[in-house]
Amino acid sequence: MKKHLFGLITLLFLAWGATAKAGDDKEKEVKIKTSAICEMCKERIERNLAFEKGIKESNLDLKDKVITVRYNPKKTDVNKIKANISKTGYDADEVMADEKGYAKLPSCCKKSGLGHK
């Protein structure tokens, strides 16, 4: 009987430890203002973010030009997410679009008159 009770208590502690550890992996969410213009921009940004390690989901609201990203903070962070958007050719909050990425965008997706050459 003592062995069974000890085994049950051990199992409960292990289960509790696994639950506590799982809480450390909580997803985070960030909203980032972009320079996206159209549906093609939306598809391009969301597709490229999908390849970023740790990104769970992204959704760009074209009306507000804000992308909401859910991510695992143990695998990526806000700076990496912004860098991904920038390399894709778009502004990400204070991070300006990467010139090489911007140059690859179709003309309909480019901002007009904002110093990208």
N, C-alpha and C positions, 0 to 999 in steps of 0.2 A: 504494500500500500504506500509506504514511504517513497519507494522508487517511482511509482506512478505520479505521486504528488510532486516530487522533485522534477520529474520529466515535464509535467504540465507547467510548473512555474518557470522552468527553463525555456519552454516553448513560448510562453507569454512574454518573457523578457526579449526573446529574439524577435518576435512579431512586433513588439513595441519599438525596438531598436530599428527595425526595417522601416516602420512607419515614420519614425522621427527622421531618419535619413532621407526618405522620399520627400519630406517637406523641405529639405535643403535645395532640392532641384526645382523649386517652384518656378513656373514660367513668369516672365516679366513682360510688360507691354510698354511700347514707346510710340509716340506720335511725332512724326517728322514732316516738316513743311518742305515740299518739293517744287521744282519748276516744271512739272509735267503739264502737258497741254491737252493731249487727246487720248483716245482709247489705245492707240499704238504705244504711247508712252507708258500707260498703265500696265499693259501686257509685258512690255520690256522690263520695267522695274520689278514687277512681281515675279517674273520668270527668273531674273538674275538673283533676286533674293532667295528664291527657292533652292538655289545651289549653294547658298552660304550655310556653312555648318552651324547648327544650333537654331536656325530659323524654323519656327513651327508653322507660322501663317503670316501672310501680309495682305493688306487690302488698301488700295489707293482710292480715296474719294476725290474724283476729278473736280467736283464742284468747289471743294475747299483746298484742293491740292495738298492734302495731308495723307500720308501713308501711316497706317497703324500696323505695327509689327509685334507679333508675339514671339518670344525667343527664350532659349535656355541660357541663363546667365553664366553657367559653367562652361559653355561652349563658344559663346560670342558676347559682344558688348555693343553698346550704342555707337561707339566710335567706329567699330568694324562695319556696322550696318550703314552708317553714314558714308563711310569710304566706299562701300559697294555701290551705293546709289550714285555717288560722285563719279566713280569709274564707269558707270553706265552712261554718264553724260548729263546728269541732272544735279541741280543744287540740292543740298540736304541740310536744312536749317542754315547754320553759318558756314558750312563747308561748300565751297563753290564747285561747280561741275568741273571734272577733269577735262582738260583741253582735248586730249586724244579721244576720250569717250564722246565728248560733245561733237567733235568733227565727224564721227561715224554715224551720228543721228541723221535720219531723213530730214530734209529741209522743213517739212511741216511740223517737226517736233522741236525745232530750234527757236530759242528766244530771239526776238528781233532787237538789234542795236545794243547788245549788252557786252560788248568788248571781247567776245570769243572770236578768234580769227584762225 
